[in-house]
């Protein structure tokens, strides 16, 4: 800002839009009393371009200081061709600014090793639609799919004796999850199954398990009480079934927390929670009633919050212990809230990581402008054997510029990858089409899917960054010996006191520390007779688990257009099977009653 200048700001939406439309860098601004007059004509257009060009040149220097591995020669060549004097109207100005933005995106490093994930709840109605979705993800540069298999109290997998969920009607036509497993393996996409822990069960079935508000009401989102042992046994069985019947690559805990505390409505006032609180703290019903009324003003509020947080911690530990006993070869992660205030969700993901109860976290940092601080905050939770994937709010219709910023910021500030929420929005808003042209035009390795290949690629990246460091500093030095051990490479690089030099080997060491490679190939899946409607749907449903992935996705259109193929063609076998199943149940009931 020039000496004697002013800052013109806006708060109200209408005023913000006015500033965006007329207060263009390079415009002339005159302040007279309470009146602000902004003028912008042809003579000022070149000033706009000069300002944008100046910012771009600063970005280039920043990229070099951060040792980003990008094509600086190509960038310099394109910058040299820009002449502000060639701007003579709005059209030519906009064309030049678009070129500057395009060059700016060349400064975003395409890391050879990073997770590029999407969340997705499947909409497909046929096997063919599933394969088309997964293929589209692959083409978009996605290397990991976090597949939500429970939505609105319905499960796409029909687990025997399932009490807390209803079966999705599509599951009677084909095995949706197994089709994803097969399709993802074919495309080389890592498949992580995302399951809500305390949220979203079938309302009618889960009523006895639900937590209550401080007003004694049931939460509309059907959150189960973390203190209810019967519910936790049911959800543990559900996780166990998925882990032992499908060759998935990872499991992710979603909604493993309490509902959001907004300062007025609190949760955890069901009988199971109150009884457990009294047993653990010695504080009786009168104290709980007081907390329900006074909330943060009550002297025992922190005791209440600590109790709920510790309870969630224990449930995470118990669930992970069970899953790891069944599938030691897969990674366990958690999607966590961005707000980490102690009483907001009673969700302490830093503790889970420190205790080794989860391998990684996916913070849902969905808003614009928060990635730098959020990435640094959650990055501080990392251990030498954990990872951080930043959640991006594609569904919020973020600007394309903001999407590019977040893709860049998660890498700069310590993230190990990005997860877009969710696939449909990522495609519909045009982000996929844009990213696959530049920042995701080259494939990347997911280190939780291709461990060995990732470590080797990180060695090469570290050597390239080492070379760039000397080129930019004007110093002379030896090339980095990539045949050294990772510890030796880290020691050599750390001696230069530059964190950007060590970032690749630091990740490689974490990959090595948390590796599941020695567990791969084990025979962890249950072998049983298949009742699938077609061989395609049941392919790979049992047998050994290898280092391979899975994924799924599709738009509503492709799901609907193919709904008449595999879906309808399998109706007859299922009708016959259904009749036989009903008959079998009837016989079972008769004999069961006789036995009683």
C-alpha positions in Angstrom: 0.0 0.0 0.0 1.4 3.5 -0.9 2.2 6.0 1.8 -0.9 7.9 2.8 -3.1 5.1 1.2 -6.3 3.6 2.6 -7.8 0.2 2.9 -11.3 -0.2 1.5 -13.0 -3.1 3.0 -16.5 -4.6 3.0 -18.6 -6.8 5.3 -22.0 -7.0 3.8 -22.5 -9.4 0.8 -23.7 -6.6 -1.5 -20.7 -4.4 -0.6 -18.3 -7.3 -1.1 -19.8 -7.9 -4.6 -19.4 -4.2 -5.3 -15.7 -4.3 -4.4 -15.1 -7.4 -6.5 -16.7 -5.9 -9.5 -15.2 -2.4 -9.4 -12.2 -2.2 -7.1 -9.8 -3.9 -9.5 -6.1 -3.6 -8.9 -4.9 -0.7 -11.1 -8.2 1.3 -10.7 -8.2 4.9 -9.5 -9.9 5.6 -6.2 -10.8 9.0 -4.9 -12.1 9.5 -1.4 -14.1 12.7 -0.6 -15.8 12.8 2.8 -17.9 9.7 3.0 -17.9 9.1 -0.7 -15.6 6.6 -2.5 -15.3 7.0 -6.2 -13.7 4.3 -8.3 -12.8 4.7 -11.9 -11.2 2.3 -14.3 -10.4 3.0 -18.0 -8.1 1.7 -20.7 -5.1 3.6 -19.3 -5.3 1.6 -16.1 -5.6 -1.9 -17.7 -1.8 -2.3 -18.1 -1.4 -1.4 -14.4 -3.7 -4.3 -13.6 -1.6 -6.7 -15.6 1.7 -5.3 -14.1 0.3 -5.9 -10.6 -0.7 -9.5 -11.5 2.7 -10.1 -13.1 4.5 -8.7 -10.0 2.5 -11.1 -7.8 3.4 -14.0 -10.1 7.1 -13.2 -9.9 6.8 -13.2 -6.1 5.1 -16.7 -6.3 8.0 -18.0 -8.4 10.5 -16.9 -5.8 8.4 -18.5 -3.1 8.2 -21.7 -5.0 12.0 -21.8 -5.3 12.5 -21.0 -1.6 10.2 -24.0 -0.8 12.2 -26.2 -3.3 9.1 -27.1 -5.3 9.9 -29.5 -8.1 8.3 -27.7 -11.1 9.5 -26.7 -14.6 11.0 -23.3 -13.9 12.4 -22.9 -17.4 9.0 -23.4 -19.0 7.5 -20.9 -16.5 10.2 -18.3 -17.3 9.6 -18.7 -21.0 5.9 -18.1 -20.6 6.3 -15.1 -18.3 8.8 -13.5 -20.8 6.1 -13.4 -23.5 3.7 -11.3 -21.4 3.9 -7.6 -22.2 1.5 -5.3 -20.2 1.6 -2.8 -23.1 -0.2 -5.3 -25.3 -3.3 -4.8 -23.2 -5.7 -2.3 -24.9 -9.2 -3.5 -23.9 -11.0 -5.7 -21.3 -10.9 -8.8 -23.6 -7.1 -8.6 -24.0 -6.6 -7.8 -20.3 -8.7 -10.8 -19.3 -6.8 -13.0 -21.7 -3.4 -12.0 -20.2 -4.7 -12.5 -16.7 -5.9 -16.0 -17.6 -2.5 -16.7 -18.9 -0.9 -15.5 -15.6 -3.3 -17.7 -13.6 -2.3 -20.7 -15.9 1.4 -20.0 -15.2 0.7 -19.7 -11.5 -0.8 -23.2 -11.5 2.4 -24.5 -13.0 4.0 -23.6 -9.7 2.0 -26.2 -7.8 4.1 -29.2 -7.5 2.7 -32.5 -8.8 4.1 -34.7 -6.1 4.9 -38.2 -7.2 3.8 -39.5 -3.9 0.6 -38.2 -2.3 -2.9 -39.4 -1.6 -5.5 -38.0 -4.0 -8.7 -39.2 -2.5 -12.5 -38.7 -2.9 -15.3 -39.5 -0.6 -18.3 -41.1 -2.3 -21.6 -42.9 -1.3 -22.4 -45.2 -4.3 -25.4 -44.4 -6.4 -24.9 -47.1 -9.1 -27.7 -49.6 -9.8 -25.6 -52.0 -11.9 -22.1 -53.5 -12.1 -21.4 -51.8 -15.4 -22.2 -48.4 -13.8 -19.7 -49.1 -11.0 -16.9 -50.0 -13.4 -17.6 -46.8 -15.4 -17.4 -44.7 -12.2 -14.1 -46.2 -11.1 -12.7 -45.7 -14.6 -13.7 -42.0 -14.5 -11.9 -41.6 -11.1 -8.8 -43.1 -12.5 -8.9 -40.8 -15.5 -9.3 -37.8 -13.1 -6.1 -38.8 -11.3 -7.7 -40.2 -8.2 -5.7 -42.9 -6.5 -7.8 -43.6 -3.4 -11.6 -43.9 -2.8 -13.2 -43.5 0.6 -16.4 -45.4 -0.1 -19.3 -44.7 2.3 -21.2 -48.0 2.6 -23.9 -46.8 5.0 -26.3 -43.9 4.2 -29.6 -42.9 5.8 -29.6 -46.0 7.9 -29.1 -48.3 4.9 -26.2 -50.6 4.3 -25.1 -51.6 0.8 -23.8 -54.9 2.4 -26.3 -57.4 3.8 -24.7 -58.5 7.0 -26.4 -61.5 8.6 -28.6 -60.7 11.6 -28.0 -57.0 11.0 -29.9 -55.0 13.7 -28.8 -51.4 13.4 -29.1 -50.9 9.6 -31.6 -51.8 6.9 -30.3 -53.4 3.7 -30.1 -51.2 0.6 -32.6 -52.6 -1.9 -29.8 -52.7 -4.5 -27.9 -55.2 -2.4 -30.5 -57.9 -3.4 -29.5 -57.5 -7.1 -25.7 -57.5 -6.9 -23.0 -57.2 -4.3 -22.2 -53.5 -4.6 -19.1 -53.5 -2.4 -17.6 -56.5 -4.0 -18.1 -55.0 -7.4 -16.2 -51.9 -6.2 -13.4 -54.2 -4.9 -13.0 -55.8 -8.3 -13.3 -52.5 -10.3 -10.8 -50.7 -8.0 -8.2 -53.5 -8.3 -8.6 -53.4 -12.1 -7.8 -49.6 -12.1 -5.2 -49.7 -9.3 -7.2 -47.5 -7.0 -6.9 -47.9 -3.2 -10.3 -48.7 -1.6 -11.0 -47.4 1.9 -14.4 -48.3 3.4 -15.8 -45.4 5.4 -18.4 -46.3 8.0 -20.2 -44.0 10.5 -19.7 -45.3 14.0 -22.3 -43.5 16.2 -24.4 -41.8 13.5 -27.1 -42.6 11.1 -28.5 -46.0 12.1 -32.0 -47.0 11.2 -34.1 -44.8 13.5 -36.7 -47.5 14.5 -34.1 -50.2 15.1 -31.7 -47.9 17.0 -34.1 -46.1 19.3 -33.0 -48.1 22.4 -29.4 -47.2 21.7 -29.7 -43.5 21.0 -28.2 -40.7 23.1 -30.4 -38.0 24.5 -30.0 -34.2 24.8 -29.8 -32.3 28.0 -33.5 -31.7 27.4 -34.2 -35.5 27.3 -34.8 -35.5 23.5 -33.6 -37.9 20.8 -31.3 -36.3 18.3 -32.8 -36.1 14.8 -29.6 -37.5 13.3 -30.0 -40.7 15.3 -26.6 -40.6 17.2 -26.1 -43.7 19.2 -24.8 -43.5 22.7 -21.1 -44.3 22.9 -21.8 -45.7 26.4 -24.3 -48.3 25.1 -22.4 -51.6 25.1 -25.1 -53.4 23.1 -24.9 -50.9 20.3 -21.1 -51.0 20.3 -21.1 -54.8 20.0 -23.4 -54.5 17.0 -21.3 -51.9 15.2 -18.2 -53.8 16.0 -19.7 -56.9 14.4 -20.6 -54.9 11.4 -17.0 -53.6 11.0 -15.7 -57.2 11.6 -17.9 -58.6 8.9 -16.8 -56.0 6.3 -13.1 -56.5 7.2 -13.3 -60.3 6.9 -15.4 -60.7 3.8 -14.0 -58.0 1.4 -10.5 -57.4 0.2 -10.5 -53.8 1.1 -7.3 -51.7 1.6 -8.4 -49.7 4.6 -11.2 -48.8 7.1 -12.1 -45.3 8.0 -14.1 -44.3 11.1 -16.7 -41.6 10.4 -18.8 -39.8 13.1 -16.8 -41.4 15.9 -17.8 -38.6 18.2 -20.7 -36.9 19.9 -23.0 -34.5 18.0 -21.9 -30.9 17.9 -22.3 -28.9 21.1 -23.5 -25.5 20.1 -23.5 -24.0 23.6 -27.1 -24.8 24.2 -27.9 -28.4 23.2 -25.6 -31.0 24.8 -25.6 -34.8 24.4 -24.9 -37.8 26.5 -27.9 -37.8 28.9 -29.1 -41.3 28.1 -29.3 -43.8 31.0 -26.2 -45.7 29.9 -24.1 -42.6 29.9 -25.3 -41.2 33.2 -24.8 -44.6 34.9 -21.3 -44.9 33.6 -20.4 -41.3 34.5 -21.5 -41.9 38.1 -19.5 -45.1 38.2 -16.3 -43.5 37.0 -16.5 -40.2 38.8 -18.6 -40.8 41.8 -20.8 -37.8 40.8 -24.5 -38.6 41.1 -27.8 -37.8 39.4 -28.1 -34.4 41.0 -24.7 -33.3 39.5 -25.7 -34.6 36.1 -29.0 -32.7 36.3 -27.1 -29.6 37.2 -24.7 -30.0 34.3 -27.7 -30.4 31.9 -29.1 -27.1 33.1 -26.0 -25.0 33.5 -23.7 -26.6 30.9 -20.4 -24.7 30.7 -21.3 -22.7 33.8 -21.4 -25.8 36.0 -18.3 -26.5 38.2 -18.2 -30.1 37.0 -18.5 -29.3 33.3 -14.9 -30.3 32.6 -15.4 -33.6 34.4 -18.4 -34.3 32.1 -16.5 -33.3 28.9 -13.4 -35.4 30.0 -15.6 -38.4 30.7 -17.2 -38.2 27.2 -13.9 -37.7 25.5 -12.3 -40.6 27.3 -15.2 -42.8 26.4 -14.7 -42.0 22.7 -11.0 -42.7 23.1 -11.7 -46.1 24.6 -14.2 -47.0 21.8 -11.6 -46.0 19.2 -9.0 -48.2 20.9 -11.4 -51.2 21.3 -12.6 -51.0 17.7 -9.1 -50.8 16.3 -7.9 -53.6 18.4 -10.7 -55.8 17.0 -10.1 -54.9 13.4 -6.4 -55.3 13.7 -6.8 -58.8 15.1 -8.8 -59.7 12.0 -7.0 -57.6 9.3 -3.5 -56.6 10.4 -2.8 -55.8 6.7 -5.0 -52.7 6.4 -4.7 -49.1 7.4 -7.2 -47.6 9.9 -8.0 -43.9 9.6 -10.6 -41.5 10.9 -12.5 -38.6 9.4 -12.4 -35.9 12.1 -14.0 -32.5 12.7 -12.0 -29.4 12.0 -13.2 -27.8 15.2 -11.1 -29.2 18.0 -12.5 -27.4 21.0 -12.6 -29.8 23.8 -16.4 -29.8 24.3 -17.5 -29.3 20.7 -17.4 -33.0 19.7 -15.4 -34.7 22.5 -13.1 -36.0 19.8 -9.4 -36.0 20.6 -7.7 -37.3 17.4 -4.3 -36.2 18.7 -4.6 -38.8 21.4 -5.7 -41.5 19.0 -2.6 -40.9 16.9 -0.3 -40.7 19.9 -1.7 -44.0 21.2 -1.4 -45.7 17.8 -5.1 -46.4 17.7 -5.4 -45.0 14.2 -2.8 -44.7 11.4 -4.1 -41.5 9.9 -6.7 -38.7 10.1 -8.7 -36.9 7.5 -9.7 -33.5 9.0 -12.9 -32.1 7.4 -11.5 -28.6 6.8 -14.1 -27.7 4.3 -14.3 -23.9 4.3 -12.4 -21.5 2.2 -9.2 -19.8 3.6 -8.6 -22.2 6.5 -6.2 -24.8 5.0 -2.9 -23.2 6.1 -3.8 -23.1 9.8 -5.7 -26.3 9.8 -2.9 -28.2 8.1 -0.4 -26.9 10.5 -2.7 -27.7 13.5 -3.4 -31.3 12.5 0.2 -31.7 11.3 1.3 -31.0 14.9 -0.6 -34.2 15.9 1.5 -36.4 13.6 3.8 -39.1 15.0 6.7 -41.0 13.3 4.1 -43.6 12.1 1.0 -41.7 11.1 -0.3 -39.6 8.1 -2.4 -36.6 7.4 -4.9 -36.3 4.5 -6.7 -32.9 4.4 -10.4 -32.9 3.6 -11.5 -30.4 1.0 -15.1 -29.1 0.7 -15.8 -29.4 -3.0 -19.5 -29.7 -2.2 -19.4 -26.1 -0.9 -19.0 -24.7 -4.5 -15.6 -23.2 -3.7 -14.1 -21.1 -6.4 -11.6 -22.8 -8.7 -8.9 -20.5 -7.4 -9.6 -21.6 -3.9 -9.5 -25.2 -4.9 -6.1 -24.7 -6.5 -4.9 -22.9 -3.4 -6.0 -25.7 -1.1 -4.4 -28.3 -3.3 -1.1 -26.4 -3.0 -1.4 -25.4 0.7 -2.0 -28.9 2.0 1.4 -29.9 0.5 3.3 -26.8 1.6 2.1 -26.8 5.2 2.6 -30.5 6.0 -0.2 -32.6 4.5 0.3 -35.9 2.9 -2.6 -35.6 0.5 -6.0 -34.3 -0.1 -9.5 -35.9 0.0 -12.3 -34.2 -1.9 -15.8 -34.2 -0.5 -17.4 -35.5 -2.5 -17.0 -37.2 -6.0 -20.3 -35.9 -7.4 -19.6 -32.3 -6.5 -15.9 -32.6 -7.5 -17.1 -33.6 -11.0 -20.2 -31.4 -11.3 -18.5 -28.2 -10.3 -15.8 -28.7 -13.0 -12.9 -29.3 -10.6 -12.1 -32.8 -12.0 -11.9 -31.5 -15.5 -9.6 -28.6 -14.5 -7.3 -30.6 -12.2 -6.7 -33.4 -14.7 -5.3 -30.8 -17.1 -2.6 -29.6 -14.8 -2.0 -30.3 -11.1 -3.3 -33.9 -11.4 -2.3 -34.6 -15.0 0.4 -36.9 -13.8 -0.4 -40.0 -11.7 0.7 -40.1 -8.1 1.4 -43.0 -5.8 -0.7 -43.5 -2.6 1.9 -44.5 0.0 -0.7 -46.6 1.9 -1.3 -48.6 -1.2 2.1 -48.8 -2.9 4.6 -48.6 -0.1 7.8 -49.8 -1.7 7.3 -47.9 -4.9 6.5 -44.8 -2.9 9.7 -45.0 -0.9 11.8 -45.3 -4.0 10.0 -42.4 -5.6 10.6 -40.3 -2.5 14.4 -41.1 -2.7 14.5 -39.7 -6.2 12.5 -36.6 -5.3 14.8 -35.9 -2.4 17.8 -36.0 -4.7 16.1 -33.7 -7.2 15.3 -31.2 -4.3 18.9 -31.4 -3.1 20.1 -30.4 -6.6 17.6 -27.5 -6.7 18.7 -26.3 -3.3 22.3 -25.9 -4.5 21.2 -24.4 -7.8 19.1 -21.7 -6.1 21.6 -21.0 -3.3 24.6 -20.7 -5.5 26.4 -23.1 -3.3 28.3 -26.1 -4.5 27.8 -29.6 -3.1 27.8 -33.2 -3.9 24.9 -35.1 -5.4 22.8 -37.1 -2.9 23.5 -40.8 -2.9 20.1 -42.5 -3.2 21.6 -45.9 -2.3 22.1 -44.8 1.3 19.7 -45.9 3.9 16.8 -43.6 4.6 18.3 -42.7 8.0 21.6 -41.8 6.4 19.9 -39.7 3.7 17.9 -37.9 6.4 21.0 -37.2 8.4 22.8 -35.7 5.4 19.9 -33.5 4.4 19.0 -32.4 8.0 22.6 -31.0 8.3 21.6 -28.1 6.0 18.8 -26.9 8.3 16.2 -26.6 5.6 12.9 -28.5 6.3 12.0 -28.5 2.7 15.1 -30.6 2.0 14.1 -33.3 4.4 10.3 -33.5 3.7 10.5 -36.5 1.2 12.7 -38.7 3.4 10.7 -37.8 6.5 7.6 -39.2 4.7 9.6 -42.2 3.5 10.7 -42.9 7.1 7.1 -42.7 8.3 6.0 -45.1 5.5 8.6 -47.5 6.5 7.6 -47.3 10.2 3.9 -47.8 9.6 4.3 -50.3 6.8 1.9 -53.3 6.6 4.1 -55.0 4.0 4.9 -57.9 6.3 1.2 -58.5 6.8 0.2 -58.6 3.2 -0.6 -61.9 1.6 -2.2 -63.3 4.7 -5.4 -65.4 4.4 -7.6 -63.1 6.4 -10.9 -63.4 4.5 -13.7 -65.8 5.3 -14.2 -68.5 2.7 -17.9 -69.4 2.4 -20.3 -70.5 -0.3 -21.3 -67.5 -2.4 -24.9 -66.6 -3.0 -24.1 -63.9 -5.5 -26.3 -63.5 -8.5 -23.4 -63.5 -11.0 -19.7 -64.6 -11.2 -18.7 -61.1 -12.0 -20.1 -59.7 -8.8 -18.5 -62.4 -6.6 -15.0 -62.4 -8.2 -12.3 -62.1 -5.6 -14.8 -62.2 -2.7 -12.5 -64.5 -0.7 -8.9 -65.7 -0.6 -5.6 -64.0 0.2 -5.3 -60.2 0.5 -2.6 -58.7 -1.7 -1.3 -55.1 -1.9 -4.0 -53.9 -4.2 -6.8 -51.5 -4.0 -10.3 -50.8 -4.9 -12.5 -47.8 -5.7 -15.9 -46.8 -6.8 -17.8 -43.8 -8.2 -20.3 -42.6 -10.8 -22.7 -39.8 -11.4 -26.5 -40.2 -11.0 -26.8 -40.3 -14.8 -24.6 -43.2 -15.4 -26.1 -45.1 -12.5 -29.6 -44.6 -13.8 -28.8 -45.3 -17.5 -27.4 -48.7 -16.7 -29.9 -49.7 -14.1 -31.7 -52.0 -16.5 -28.7 -54.2 -17.3 -27.1 -56.2 -14.5 -29.8 -55.2 -12.1 -32.8 -56.5 -14.0 -31.0 -59.4 -15.5 -30.5 -60.8 -12.0 -34.0 -60.4 -10.7 -35.2 -64.0 -11.5 -32.4 -65.8 -9.6 -33.0 -63.5 -6.6 -36.8 -64.1 -6.7 -36.1 -67.9 -6.6 -33.5 -67.4 -3.9 -35.8 -65.2 -1.9 -38.6 -67.8 -2.0 -36.2 -70.5 -0.8 -34.8 -68.2 1.9 -38.3 -67.5 3.2 -39.1 -71.2 3.2 -35.9 -71.9 5.1 -36.7 -69.3 7.7 -40.2 -70.6 8.2 -38.8 -74.1 8.8 -36.2 -72.7 11.1 -38.8 -70.9 13.1 -41.0 -74.1 13.4 -38.1 -76.2 14.6 -36.9 -73.4 16.8 -40.2 -73.1 18.6 -40.3 -76.9 19.1 -36.9 -76.8 20.6 -37.9 -74.2 23.2 
